[in-house]
């Protein structure tokens, strides 16, 4: 991971993701919470596998992550294994607080990994 990417993510509470609409083919952007571990950013869709942006990356896995003037295009890798999803959700709880995660994320059945390399 480059120093610029690390600096752009340091202290950020959210990033903007841009995905390709599976029906329209248009670029769609959303602000989302994230956590970082090693050389990856992890995302949890608010309504889990029912989230539209998650369905979009399932069809077209290219994603752009933007923060503090930095933009990185990468591949989004869906995570569906319960143990790995639980690990990502636990990282969200550590960063944002368990009460906030429970209030804003009613369904935790999937997560997404975005490589920063």
Jmol script that loads the backbone (N, CA, C; Angstrom):
load data "model"
ATOM      1  N   UNK A   1       0.853  -1.164   0.000  1.00  0.00           N
ATOM      2  CA  UNK A   1       0.000   0.000   0.000  1.00  0.00           C
ATOM      3  C   UNK A   1       0.898   1.226   0.000  1.00  0.00           C
ATOM      4  N   UNK A   2       0.506   2.192  -0.800  1.00  0.00           N
ATOM      5  CA  UNK A   2       1.312   3.402  -0.891  1.00  0.00           C
ATOM      6  C   UNK A   2       1.082   4.291   0.326  1.00  0.00           C
ATOM      7  N   UNK A   3       2.048   5.148   0.568  1.00  0.00           N
ATOM      8  CA  UNK A   3       1.949   6.092   1.676  1.00  0.00           C
ATOM      9  C   UNK A   3       0.741   7.013   1.501  1.00  0.00           C
ATOM     10  N   UNK A   4       0.461   7.425   0.269  1.00  0.00           N
ATOM     11  CA  UNK A   4      -0.673   8.315  -0.003  1.00  0.00           C
ATOM     12  C   UNK A   4      -1.995   7.661   0.368  1.00  0.00           C
ATOM     13  N   UNK A   5      -2.150   6.382   0.069  1.00  0.00           N
ATOM     14  CA  UNK A   5      -3.381   5.666   0.416  1.00  0.00           C
ATOM     15  C   UNK A   5      -3.503   5.569   1.931  1.00  0.00           C
ATOM     16  N   UNK A   6      -2.437   5.189   2.593  1.00  0.00           N
ATOM     17  CA  UNK A   6      -2.440   5.064   4.054  1.00  0.00           C
ATOM     18  C   UNK A   6      -2.809   6.396   4.710  1.00  0.00           C
ATOM     19  N   UNK A   7      -2.203   7.488   4.236  1.00  0.00           N
ATOM     20  CA  UNK A   7      -2.490   8.811   4.787  1.00  0.00           C
ATOM     21  C   UNK A   7      -3.941   9.233   4.536  1.00  0.00           C
ATOM     22  N   UNK A   8      -4.478   8.911   3.367  1.00  0.00           N
ATOM     23  CA  UNK A   8      -5.861   9.279   3.044  1.00  0.00           C
ATOM     24  C   UNK A   8      -6.860   8.540   3.940  1.00  0.00           C
ATOM     25  N   UNK A   9      -6.523   7.333   4.349  1.00  0.00           N
ATOM     26  CA  UNK A   9      -7.438   6.540   5.169  1.00  0.00           C
ATOM     27  C   UNK A   9      -7.271   6.788   6.663  1.00  0.00           C
ATOM     28  N   UNK A  10      -6.086   7.225   7.075  1.00  0.00           N
ATOM     29  CA  UNK A  10      -5.833   7.472   8.492  1.00  0.00           C
ATOM     30  C   UNK A  10      -6.808   8.499   9.045  1.00  0.00           C
ATOM     31  N   UNK A  11      -7.498   8.136  10.073  1.00  0.00           N
ATOM     32  CA  UNK A  11      -8.414   9.052  10.735  1.00  0.00           C
ATOM     33  C   UNK A  11      -9.749   9.239  10.042  1.00  0.00           C
ATOM     34  N   UNK A  12      -9.930   8.654   8.870  1.00  0.00           N
ATOM     35  CA  UNK A  12     -11.200   8.790   8.149  1.00  0.00           C
ATOM     36  C   UNK A  12     -12.246   7.880   8.785  1.00  0.00           C
ATOM     37  N   UNK A  13     -13.453   8.387   8.904  1.00  0.00           N
ATOM     38  CA  UNK A  13     -14.522   7.543   9.452  1.00  0.00           C
ATOM     39  C   UNK A  13     -15.337   6.882   8.342  1.00  0.00           C
ATOM     40  N   UNK A  14     -15.250   7.435   7.131  1.00  0.00           N
ATOM     41  CA  UNK A  14     -15.944   6.818   6.007  1.00  0.00           C
ATOM     42  C   UNK A  14     -15.178   7.078   4.722  1.00  0.00           C
ATOM     43  N   UNK A  15     -15.479   6.258   3.737  1.00  0.00           N
ATOM     44  CA  UNK A  15     -14.938   6.433   2.394  1.00  0.00           C
ATOM     45  C   UNK A  15     -16.126   6.505   1.443  1.00  0.00           C
ATOM     46  N   UNK A  16     -15.869   6.969   0.255  1.00  0.00           N
ATOM     47  CA  UNK A  16     -16.903   6.936  -0.770  1.00  0.00           C
ATOM     48  C   UNK A  16     -16.566   5.796  -1.712  1.00  0.00           C
ATOM     49  N   UNK A  17     -17.546   4.949  -1.967  1.00  0.00           N
ATOM     50  CA  UNK A  17     -17.345   3.878  -2.942  1.00  0.00           C
ATOM     51  C   UNK A  17     -18.139   4.208  -4.191  1.00  0.00           C
ATOM     52  N   UNK A  18     -17.605   3.798  -5.322  1.00  0.00           N
ATOM     53  CA  UNK A  18     -18.306   3.942  -6.593  1.00  0.00           C
ATOM     54  C   UNK A  18     -18.354   2.567  -7.233  1.00  0.00           C
ATOM     55  N   UNK A  19     -19.563   2.135  -7.558  1.00  0.00           N
ATOM     56  CA  UNK A  19     -19.790   0.827  -8.163  1.00  0.00           C
ATOM     57  C   UNK A  19     -20.560   1.018  -9.461  1.00  0.00           C
ATOM     58  N   UNK A  20     -20.609  -0.031 -10.267  1.00  0.00           N
ATOM     59  CA  UNK A  20     -21.344  -0.003 -11.524  1.00  0.00           C
ATOM     60  C   UNK A  20     -22.720  -0.631 -11.317  1.00  0.00           C
ATOM     61  N   UNK A  21     -23.759   0.119 -11.651  1.00  0.00           N
ATOM     62  CA  UNK A  21     -25.125  -0.392 -11.516  1.00  0.00           C
ATOM     63  C   UNK A  21     -25.338  -1.610 -12.391  1.00  0.00           C
ATOM     64  N   UNK A  22     -25.870  -2.665 -11.826  1.00  0.00           N
ATOM     65  CA  UNK A  22     -26.035  -3.913 -12.574  1.00  0.00           C
ATOM     66  C   UNK A  22     -27.126  -3.826 -13.631  1.00  0.00           C
ATOM     67  N   UNK A  23     -28.069  -2.900 -13.478  1.00  0.00           N
ATOM     68  CA  UNK A  23     -29.136  -2.748 -14.465  1.00  0.00           C
ATOM     69  C   UNK A  23     -28.861  -1.586 -15.416  1.00  0.00           C
ATOM     70  N   UNK A  24     -28.344  -0.482 -14.864  1.00  0.00           N
ATOM     71  CA  UNK A  24     -28.160   0.726 -15.665  1.00  0.00           C
ATOM     72  C   UNK A  24     -26.762   0.847 -16.274  1.00  0.00           C
ATOM     73  N   UNK A  25     -25.778   0.198 -15.660  1.00  0.00           N
ATOM     74  CA  UNK A  25     -24.398   0.350 -16.110  1.00  0.00           C
ATOM     75  C   UNK A  25     -23.779   1.676 -15.694  1.00  0.00           C
ATOM     76  N   UNK A  26     -24.535   2.492 -14.953  1.00  0.00           N
ATOM     77  CA  UNK A  26     -24.041   3.795 -14.502  1.00  0.00           C
ATOM     78  C   UNK A  26     -23.157   3.649 -13.276  1.00  0.00           C
ATOM     79  N   UNK A  27     -22.306   4.635 -13.079  1.00  0.00           N
ATOM     80  CA  UNK A  27     -21.478   4.692 -11.880  1.00  0.00           C
ATOM     81  C   UNK A  27     -22.319   5.274 -10.742  1.00  0.00           C
ATOM     82  N   UNK A  28     -22.352   4.578  -9.613  1.00  0.00           N
ATOM     83  CA  UNK A  28     -23.159   4.977  -8.465  1.00  0.00           C
ATOM     84  C   UNK A  28     -22.234   5.096  -7.258  1.00  0.00           C
ATOM     85  N   UNK A  29     -22.306   6.232  -6.570  1.00  0.00           N
ATOM     86  CA  UNK A  29     -21.433   6.464  -5.418  1.00  0.00           C
ATOM     87  C   UNK A  29     -22.229   6.496  -4.123  1.00  0.00           C
ATOM     88  N   UNK A  30     -21.594   6.001  -3.057  1.00  0.00           N
ATOM     89  CA  UNK A  30     -22.194   5.970  -1.720  1.00  0.00           C
ATOM     90  C   UNK A  30     -21.110   6.208  -0.684  1.00  0.00           C
ATOM     91  N   UNK A  31     -21.401   6.989   0.358  1.00  0.00           N
ATOM     92  CA  UNK A  31     -20.479   7.037   1.501  1.00  0.00           C
ATOM     93  C   UNK A  31     -20.729   5.804   2.364  1.00  0.00           C
ATOM     94  N   UNK A  32     -19.668   5.157   2.807  1.00  0.00           N
ATOM     95  CA  UNK A  32     -19.803   3.963   3.649  1.00  0.00           C
ATOM     96  C   UNK A  32     -18.736   3.967   4.738  1.00  0.00           C
ATOM     97  N   UNK A  33     -19.044   3.301   5.823  1.00  0.00           N
ATOM     98  CA  UNK A  33     -18.052   3.067   6.857  1.00  0.00           C
ATOM     99  C   UNK A  33     -17.111   1.973   6.373  1.00  0.00           C
ATOM    100  N   UNK A  34     -15.925   1.939   6.938  1.00  0.00           N
ATOM    101  CA  UNK A  34     -14.931   0.949   6.536  1.00  0.00           C
ATOM    102  C   UNK A  34     -14.005   0.644   7.701  1.00  0.00           C
ATOM    103  N   UNK A  35     -13.323  -0.470   7.593  1.00  0.00           N
ATOM    104  CA  UNK A  35     -12.205  -0.778   8.474  1.00  0.00           C
ATOM    105  C   UNK A  35     -11.057  -1.225   7.593  1.00  0.00           C
ATOM    106  N   UNK A  36      -9.881  -1.096   8.127  1.00  0.00           N
ATOM    107  CA  UNK A  36      -8.680  -1.455   7.377  1.00  0.00           C
ATOM    108  C   UNK A  36      -7.909  -2.506   8.166  1.00  0.00           C
ATOM    109  N   UNK A  37      -7.438  -3.507   7.462  1.00  0.00           N
ATOM    110  CA  UNK A  37      -6.581  -4.524   8.072  1.00  0.00           C
ATOM    111  C   UNK A  37      -5.544  -4.911   7.040  1.00  0.00           C
ATOM    112  N   UNK A  38      -4.295  -4.751   7.413  1.00  0.00           N
ATOM    113  CA  UNK A  38      -3.176  -5.026   6.531  1.00  0.00           C
ATOM    114  C   UNK A  38      -3.333  -4.237   5.236  1.00  0.00           C
ATOM    115  N   UNK A  39      -3.387  -4.904   4.113  1.00  0.00           N
ATOM    116  CA  UNK A  39      -3.416  -4.209   2.815  1.00  0.00           C
ATOM    117  C   UNK A  39      -4.810  -4.189   2.197  1.00  0.00           C
ATOM    118  N   UNK A  40      -5.839  -4.243   3.035  1.00  0.00           N
ATOM    119  CA  UNK A  40      -7.214  -4.279   2.534  1.00  0.00           C
ATOM    120  C   UNK A  40      -8.120  -3.360   3.338  1.00  0.00           C
ATOM    121  N   UNK A  41      -9.170  -2.910   2.667  1.00  0.00           N
ATOM    122  CA  UNK A  41     -10.278  -2.211   3.300  1.00  0.00           C
ATOM    123  C   UNK A  41     -11.438  -3.204   3.301  1.00  0.00           C
ATOM    124  N   UNK A  42     -12.182  -3.219   4.408  1.00  0.00           N
ATOM    125  CA  UNK A  42     -13.341  -4.095   4.519  1.00  0.00           C
ATOM    126  C   UNK A  42     -14.583  -3.243   4.691  1.00  0.00           C
ATOM    127  N   UNK A  43     -15.654  -3.642   4.014  1.00  0.00           N
ATOM    128  CA  UNK A  43     -16.926  -2.935   4.027  1.00  0.00           C
ATOM    129  C   UNK A  43     -18.013  -3.906   4.468  1.00  0.00           C
ATOM    130  N   UNK A  44     -19.012  -3.384   5.151  1.00  0.00           N
ATOM    131  CA  UNK A  44     -20.176  -4.185   5.505  1.00  0.00           C
ATOM    132  C   UNK A  44     -21.395  -3.454   4.951  1.00  0.00           C
ATOM    133  N   UNK A  45     -22.126  -4.073   4.031  1.00  0.00           N
ATOM    134  CA  UNK A  45     -23.342  -3.431   3.521  1.00  0.00           C
ATOM    135  C   UNK A  45     -24.382  -3.301   4.637  1.00  0.00           C
ATOM    136  N   UNK A  46     -25.027  -2.154   4.724  1.00  0.00           N
ATOM    137  CA  UNK A  46     -25.961  -1.890   5.818  1.00  0.00           C
ATOM    138  C   UNK A  46     -27.052  -2.954   5.902  1.00  0.00           C
ATOM    139  N   UNK A  47     -27.629  -3.329   4.797  1.00  0.00           N
ATOM    140  CA  UNK A  47     -28.667  -4.367   4.815  1.00  0.00           C
ATOM    141  C   UNK A  47     -28.128  -5.693   4.289  1.00  0.00           C
ATOM    142  N   UNK A  48     -26.837  -5.912   4.519  1.00  0.00           N
ATOM    143  CA  UNK A  48     -26.225  -7.180   4.149  1.00  0.00           C
ATOM    144  C   UNK A  48     -26.370  -7.497   2.673  1.00  0.00           C
ATOM    145  N   UNK A  49     -26.655  -8.753   2.398  1.00  0.00           N
ATOM    146  CA  UNK A  49     -26.745  -9.210   1.008  1.00  0.00           C
ATOM    147  C   UNK A  49     -27.922  -8.600   0.259  1.00  0.00           C
ATOM    148  N   UNK A  50     -28.807  -7.897   0.956  1.00  0.00           N
ATOM    149  CA  UNK A  50     -29.923  -7.209   0.300  1.00  0.00           C
ATOM    150  C   UNK A  50     -29.544  -5.815  -0.193  1.00  0.00           C
ATOM    151  N   UNK A  51     -28.372  -5.306   0.195  1.00  0.00           N
ATOM    152  CA  UNK A  51     -27.936  -3.959  -0.210  1.00  0.00           C
ATOM    153  C   UNK A  51     -27.703  -3.903  -1.716  1.00  0.00           C
ATOM    154  N   UNK A  52     -28.192  -2.828  -2.313  1.00  0.00           N
ATOM    155  CA  UNK A  52     -28.058  -2.685  -3.766  1.00  0.00           C
ATOM    156  C   UNK A  52     -26.599  -2.607  -4.197  1.00  0.00           C
ATOM    157  N   UNK A  53     -25.754  -1.840  -3.477  1.00  0.00           N
ATOM    158  CA  UNK A  53     -24.364  -1.741  -3.914  1.00  0.00           C
ATOM    159  C   UNK A  53     -23.661  -3.090  -3.810  1.00  0.00           C
ATOM    160  N   UNK A  54     -24.051  -3.911  -2.831  1.00  0.00           N
ATOM    161  CA  UNK A  54     -23.468  -5.252  -2.719  1.00  0.00           C
ATOM    162  C   UNK A  54     -23.877  -6.104  -3.924  1.00  0.00           C
ATOM    163  N   UNK A  55     -25.140  -6.043  -4.302  1.00  0.00           N
ATOM    164  CA  UNK A  55     -25.603  -6.788  -5.478  1.00  0.00           C
ATOM    165  C   UNK A  55     -24.866  -6.313  -6.729  1.00  0.00           C
ATOM    166  N   UNK A  56     -24.588  -5.008  -6.793  1.00  0.00           N
ATOM    167  CA  UNK A  56     -23.860  -4.477  -7.947  1.00  0.00           C
ATOM    168  C   UNK A  56     -22.435  -5.023  -8.015  1.00  0.00           C
ATOM    169  N   UNK A  57     -21.724  -5.066  -6.877  1.00  0.00           N
ATOM    170  CA  UNK A  57     -20.344  -5.576  -6.936  1.00  0.00           C
ATOM    171  C   UNK A  57     -20.303  -7.079  -7.139  1.00  0.00           C
ATOM    172  N   UNK A  58     -21.381  -7.776  -6.807  1.00  0.00           N
ATOM    173  CA  UNK A  58     -21.439  -9.212  -7.117  1.00  0.00           C
ATOM    174  C   UNK A  58     -21.432  -9.410  -8.639  1.00  0.00           C
ATOM    175  N   UNK A  59     -22.095  -8.514  -9.350  1.00  0.00           N
ATOM    176  CA  UNK A  59     -22.155  -8.628 -10.807  1.00  0.00           C
ATOM    177  C   UNK A  59     -20.919  -8.032 -11.469  1.00  0.00           C
ATOM    178  N   UNK A  60     -20.503  -6.844 -11.021  1.00  0.00           N
ATOM    179  CA  UNK A  60     -19.329  -6.174 -11.580  1.00  0.00           C
ATOM    180  C   UNK A  60     -18.413  -5.835 -10.406  1.00  0.00           C
ATOM    181  N   UNK A  61     -17.388  -6.659 -10.168  1.00  0.00           N
ATOM    182  CA  UNK A  61     -16.590  -6.510  -8.949  1.00  0.00           C
ATOM    183  C   UNK A  61     -15.612  -5.332  -8.910  1.00  0.00           C
ATOM    184  N   UNK A  62     -15.570  -4.526  -9.939  1.00  0.00           N
ATOM    185  CA  UNK A  62     -14.690  -3.355  -9.877  1.00  0.00           C
ATOM    186  C   UNK A  62     -15.331  -2.295  -8.996  1.00  0.00           C
ATOM    187  N   UNK A  63     -14.509  -1.682  -8.142  1.00  0.00           N
ATOM    188  CA  UNK A  63     -14.988  -0.687  -7.197  1.00  0.00           C
ATOM    189  C   UNK A  63     -13.935   0.404  -7.079  1.00  0.00           C
ATOM    190  N   UNK A  64     -14.391   1.605  -6.861  1.00  0.00           N
ATOM    191  CA  UNK A  64     -13.476   2.707  -6.576  1.00  0.00           C
ATOM    192  C   UNK A  64     -13.710   3.144  -5.148  1.00  0.00           C
ATOM    193  N   UNK A  65     -12.626   3.309  -4.405  1.00  0.00           N
ATOM    194  CA  UNK A  65     -12.682   3.775  -3.028  1.00  0.00           C
ATOM    195  C   UNK A  65     -11.998   5.134  -2.986  1.00  0.00           C
ATOM    196  N   UNK A  66     -12.694   6.140  -2.446  1.00  0.00           N
ATOM    197  CA  UNK A  66     -12.156   7.504  -2.387  1.00  0.00           C
ATOM    198  C   UNK A  66     -12.188   8.023  -0.956  1.00  0.00           C
ATOM    199  N   UNK A  67     -11.132   8.767  -0.598  1.00  0.00           N
ATOM    200  CA  UNK A  67     -11.068   9.386   0.725  1.00  0.00           C
ATOM    201  C   UNK A  67     -10.025  10.488   0.699  1.00  0.00           C
ATOM    202  N   UNK A  68     -10.394  11.653   1.208  1.00  0.00           N
ATOM    203  CA  UNK A  68      -9.438  12.763   1.360  1.00  0.00           C
ATOM    204  C   UNK A  68      -8.609  13.035   0.106  1.00  0.00           C
ATOM    205  N   UNK A  69      -9.273  13.067  -1.054  1.00  0.00           N
ATOM    206  CA  UNK A  69      -8.592  13.392  -2.302  1.00  0.00           C
ATOM    207  C   UNK A  69      -7.889  12.223  -2.977  1.00  0.00           C
ATOM    208  N   UNK A  70      -7.894  11.048  -2.362  1.00  0.00           N
ATOM    209  CA  UNK A  70      -7.287   9.854  -2.949  1.00  0.00           C
ATOM    210  C   UNK A  70      -8.392   8.982  -3.523  1.00  0.00           C
ATOM    211  N   UNK A  71      -8.168   8.416  -4.698  1.00  0.00           N
ATOM    212  CA  UNK A  71      -9.108   7.466  -5.294  1.00  0.00           C
ATOM    213  C   UNK A  71      -8.329   6.257  -5.771  1.00  0.00           C
ATOM    214  N   UNK A  72      -8.846   5.079  -5.467  1.00  0.00           N
ATOM    215  CA  UNK A  72      -8.189   3.832  -5.833  1.00  0.00           C
ATOM    216  C   UNK A  72      -9.217   2.905  -6.455  1.00  0.00           C
ATOM    217  N   UNK A  73      -8.928   2.390  -7.629  1.00  0.00           N
ATOM    218  CA  UNK A  73      -9.791   1.388  -8.250  1.00  0.00           C
ATOM    219  C   UNK A  73      -9.222   0.016  -7.953  1.00  0.00           C
ATOM    220  N   UNK A  74     -10.092  -0.914  -7.594  1.00  0.00           N
ATOM    221  CA  UNK A  74      -9.653  -2.242  -7.218  1.00  0.00           C
ATOM    222  C   UNK A  74     -10.791  -3.223  -7.453  1.00  0.00           C
ATOM    223  N   UNK A  75     -10.559  -4.456  -7.042  1.00  0.00           N
ATOM    224  CA  UNK A  75     -11.573  -5.493  -7.149  1.00  0.00           C
ATOM    225  C   UNK A  75     -12.218  -5.706  -5.793  1.00  0.00           C
ATOM    226  N   UNK A  76     -13.526  -5.772  -5.787  1.00  0.00           N
ATOM    227  CA  UNK A  76     -14.283  -6.069  -4.572  1.00  0.00           C
ATOM    228  C   UNK A  76     -14.489  -7.573  -4.497  1.00  0.00           C
ATOM    229  N   UNK A  77     -14.104  -8.160  -3.373  1.00  0.00           N
ATOM    230  CA  UNK A  77     -14.259  -9.594  -3.170  1.00  0.00           C
ATOM    231  C   UNK A  77     -15.297  -9.835  -2.085  1.00  0.00           C
ATOM    232  N   UNK A  78     -16.460 -10.384  -2.448  1.00  0.00           N
ATOM    233  CA  UNK A  78     -17.477 -10.665  -1.439  1.00  0.00           C
ATOM    234  C   UNK A  78     -16.985 -11.708  -0.429  1.00  0.00           C
ATOM    235  N   UNK A  79     -17.339 -11.502   0.822  1.00  0.00           N
ATOM    236  CA  UNK A  79     -17.033 -12.441   1.894  1.00  0.00           C
ATOM    237  C   UNK A  79     -18.367 -12.977   2.395  1.00  0.00           C
ATOM    238  N   UNK A  80     -18.548 -14.291   2.328  1.00  0.00           N
ATOM    239  CA  UNK A  80     -19.801 -14.895   2.756  1.00  0.00           C
ATOM    240  C   UNK A  80     -19.599 -15.916   3.881  1.00  0.00           C
ATOM    241  N   UNK A  81     -18.350 -16.304   4.149  1.00  0.00           N
ATOM    242  CA  UNK A  81     -18.088 -17.272   5.208  1.00  0.00           C
ATOM    243  C   UNK A  81     -18.412 -16.620   6.553  1.00  0.00           C
ATOM    244  N   UNK A  82     -19.292 -17.228   7.353  1.00  0.00           N
ATOM    245  CA  UNK A  82     -19.737 -16.618   8.612  1.00  0.00           C
ATOM    246  C   UNK A  82     -18.602 -16.195   9.549  1.00  0.00           C
ATOM    247  N   UNK A  83     -17.558 -16.997   9.673  1.00  0.00           N
ATOM    248  CA  UNK A  83     -16.453 -16.637  10.574  1.00  0.00           C
ATOM    249  C   UNK A  83     -15.728 -15.385  10.100  1.00  0.00           C
ATOM    250  N   UNK A  84     -15.508 -15.267   8.803  1.00  0.00           N
ATOM    251  CA  UNK A  84     -14.832 -14.078   8.269  1.00  0.00           C
ATOM    252  C   UNK A  84     -15.719 -12.847   8.367  1.00  0.00           C
ATOM    253  N   UNK A  85     -17.018 -13.003   8.086  1.00  0.00           N
ATOM    254  CA  UNK A  85     -17.958 -11.883   8.222  1.00  0.00           C
ATOM    255  C   UNK A  85     -17.976 -11.418   9.675  1.00  0.00           C
ATOM    256  N   UNK A  86     -18.031 -12.346  10.614  1.00  0.00           N
ATOM    257  CA  UNK A  86     -18.033 -11.995  12.046  1.00  0.00           C
ATOM    258  C   UNK A  86     -16.776 -11.229  12.434  1.00  0.00           C
ATOM    259  N   UNK A  87     -15.637 -11.619  11.879  1.00  0.00           N
ATOM    260  CA  UNK A  87     -14.376 -10.918  12.164  1.00  0.00           C
ATOM    261  C   UNK A  87     -14.457  -9.466  11.680  1.00  0.00           C
ATOM    262  N   UNK A  88     -14.968  -9.258  10.471  1.00  0.00           N
ATOM    263  CA  UNK A  88     -15.093  -7.903   9.928  1.00  0.00           C
ATOM    264  C   UNK A  88     -16.069  -7.089  10.767  1.00  0.00           C
ATOM    265  N   UNK A  89     -17.201  -7.670  11.126  1.00  0.00           N
ATOM    266  CA  UNK A  89     -18.189  -6.964  11.950  1.00  0.00           C
ATOM    267  C   UNK A  89     -17.581  -6.603  13.305  1.00  0.00           C
ATOM    268  N   UNK A  90     -16.775  -7.486  13.856  1.00  0.00           N
ATOM    269  CA  UNK A  90     -16.118  -7.189  15.137  1.00  0.00           C
ATOM    270  C   UNK A  90     -15.143  -6.015  14.986  1.00  0.00           C
ATOM    271  N   UNK A  91     -14.448  -5.936  13.855  1.00  0.00           N
ATOM    272  CA  UNK A  91     -13.567  -4.781  13.606  1.00  0.00           C
ATOM    273  C   UNK A  91     -14.392  -3.499  13.513  1.00  0.00           C
ATOM    274  N   UNK A  92     -15.577  -3.573  12.907  1.00  0.00           N
ATOM    275  CA  UNK A  92     -16.478  -2.413  12.843  1.00  0.00           C
ATOM    276  C   UNK A  92     -16.890  -1.996  14.256  1.00  0.00           C
ATOM    277  N   UNK A  93     -17.223  -2.980  15.095  1.00  0.00           N
ATOM    278  CA  UNK A  93     -17.609  -2.673  16.479  1.00  0.00           C
ATOM    279  C   UNK A  93     -16.469  -1.974  17.222  1.00  0.00           C
ATOM    280  N   UNK A  94     -15.235  -2.459  17.002  1.00  0.00           N
ATOM    281  CA  UNK A  94     -14.068  -1.851  17.650  1.00  0.00           C
ATOM    282  C   UNK A  94     -13.861  -0.407  17.203  1.00  0.00           C
ATOM    283  N   UNK A  95     -14.095  -0.132  15.921  1.00  0.00           N
ATOM    284  CA  UNK A  95     -13.853   1.207  15.378  1.00  0.00           C
ATOM    285  C   UNK A  95     -14.993   2.171  15.692  1.00  0.00           C
ATOM    286  N   UNK A  96     -16.223   1.729  15.495  1.00  0.00           N
ATOM    287  CA  UNK A  96     -17.376   2.634  15.570  1.00  0.00           C
ATOM    288  C   UNK A  96     -18.200   2.495  16.849  1.00  0.00           C
ATOM    289  N   UNK A  97     -17.985   1.416  17.594  1.00  0.00           N
ATOM    290  CA  UNK A  97     -18.775   1.155  18.794  1.00  0.00           C
ATOM    291  C   UNK A  97     -19.874   0.145  18.502  1.00  0.00           C
ATOM    292  N   UNK A  98     -20.024  -0.812  19.393  1.00  0.00           N
ATOM    293  CA  UNK A  98     -21.015  -1.875  19.191  1.00  0.00           C
ATOM    294  C   UNK A  98     -22.418  -1.317  19.049  1.00  0.00           C
ATOM    295  N   UNK A  99     -22.749  -0.277  19.841  1.00  0.00           N
ATOM    296  CA  UNK A  99     -24.099   0.283  19.772  1.00  0.00           C
ATOM    297  C   UNK A  99     -24.379   0.908  18.412  1.00  0.00           C
ATOM    298  N   UNK A 100     -23.390   1.582  17.832  1.00  0.00           N
ATOM    299  CA  UNK A 100     -23.566   2.195  16.514  1.00  0.00           C
ATOM    300  C   UNK A 100     -23.705   1.140  15.418  1.00  0.00           C
ATOM    301  N   UNK A 101     -22.892   0.097  15.495  1.00  0.00           N
ATOM    302  CA  UNK A 101     -22.966  -0.967  14.487  1.00  0.00           C
ATOM    303  C   UNK A 101     -24.323  -1.655  14.562  1.00  0.00           C
ATOM    304  N   UNK A 102     -24.778  -1.940  15.768  1.00  0.00           N
ATOM    305  CA  UNK A 102     -26.081  -2.602  15.898  1.00  0.00           C
ATOM    306  C   UNK A 102     -27.213  -1.690  15.435  1.00  0.00           C
ATOM    307  N   UNK A 103     -27.087  -0.390  15.664  1.00  0.00           N
ATOM    308  CA  UNK A 103     -28.128   0.556  15.259  1.00  0.00           C
ATOM    309  C   UNK A 103     -28.193   0.744  13.750  1.00  0.00           C
ATOM    310  N   UNK A 104     -27.042   0.701  13.080  1.00  0.00           N
ATOM    311  CA  UNK A 104     -26.998   1.013  11.645  1.00  0.00           C
ATOM    312  C   UNK A 104     -26.863  -0.203  10.732  1.00  0.00           C
ATOM    313  N   UNK A 105     -26.515  -1.343  11.273  1.00  0.00           N
ATOM    314  CA  UNK A 105     -26.286  -2.543  10.465  1.00  0.00           C
ATOM    315  C   UNK A 105     -27.160  -3.686  10.974  1.00  0.00           C
ATOM    316  N   UNK A 106     -28.420  -3.734  10.546  1.00  0.00           N
ATOM    317  CA  UNK A 106     -29.333  -4.754  11.061  1.00  0.00           C
ATOM    318  C   UNK A 106     -29.044  -6.171  10.561  1.00  0.00           C
ATOM    319  N   UNK A 107     -28.315  -6.295   9.469  1.00  0.00           N
ATOM    320  CA  UNK A 107     -28.071  -7.621   8.886  1.00  0.00           C
ATOM    321  C   UNK A 107     -26.577  -7.769   8.613  1.00  0.00           C
ATOM    322  N   UNK A 108     -25.957  -8.820   9.164  1.00  0.00           N
ATOM    323  CA  UNK A 108     -24.514  -9.037   8.995  1.00  0.00           C
ATOM    324  C   UNK A 108     -24.252 -10.380   8.326  1.00  0.00           C
ATOM    325  N   UNK A 109     -24.756 -10.606   7.145  1.00  0.00           N
ATOM    326  CA  UNK A 109     -24.538 -11.908   6.508  1.00  0.00           C
ATOM    327  C   UNK A 109     -23.416 -11.907   5.481  1.00  0.00           C
ATOM    328  N   UNK A 110     -22.919 -10.717   5.103  1.00  0.00           N
ATOM    329  CA  UNK A 110     -21.838 -10.615   4.130  1.00  0.00           C
ATOM    330  C   UNK A 110     -20.949  -9.425   4.470  1.00  0.00           C
ATOM    331  N   UNK A 111     -19.774  -9.419   3.878  1.00  0.00           N
ATOM    332  CA  UNK A 111     -18.865  -8.278   3.938  1.00  0.00           C
ATOM    333  C   UNK A 111     -18.146  -8.237   2.595  1.00  0.00           C
ATOM    334  N   UNK A 112     -17.337  -7.208   2.398  1.00  0.00           N
ATOM    335  CA  UNK A 112     -16.600  -7.065   1.130  1.00  0.00           C
ATOM    336  C   UNK A 112     -15.177  -6.663   1.457  1.00  0.00           C
ATOM    337  N   UNK A 113     -14.241  -7.300   0.784  1.00  0.00           N
ATOM    338  CA  UNK A 113     -12.818  -6.974   0.921  1.00  0.00           C
ATOM    339  C   UNK A 113     -12.375  -6.266  -0.353  1.00  0.00           C
ATOM    340  N   UNK A 114     -11.648  -5.147  -0.167  1.00  0.00           N
ATOM    341  CA  UNK A 114     -11.098  -4.395  -1.290  1.00  0.00           C
ATOM    342  C   UNK A 114      -9.589  -4.302  -1.068  1.00  0.00           C
ATOM    343  N   UNK A 115      -8.844  -4.885  -1.969  1.00  0.00           N
ATOM    344  CA  UNK A 115      -7.388  -4.843  -1.856  1.00  0.00           C
ATOM    345  C   UNK A 115      -6.874  -3.447  -2.160  1.00  0.00           C
ATOM    346  N   UNK A 116      -5.936  -2.990  -1.348  1.00  0.00           N
ATOM    347  CA  UNK A 116      -5.328  -1.672  -1.557  1.00  0.00           C
ATOM    348  C   UNK A 116      -4.016  -1.771  -2.314  1.00  0.00           C
ATOM    349  N   UNK A 117      -3.698  -2.908  -2.802  1.00  0.00           N
ATOM    350  CA  UNK A 117      -2.437  -3.108  -3.532  1.00  0.00           C
ATOM    351  C   UNK A 117      -2.633  -2.907  -5.017  1.00  0.00           C
TER     352      UNK A 117
END
end "model"
wireframe off; spacefill off
backbone 0.3
color backbone group
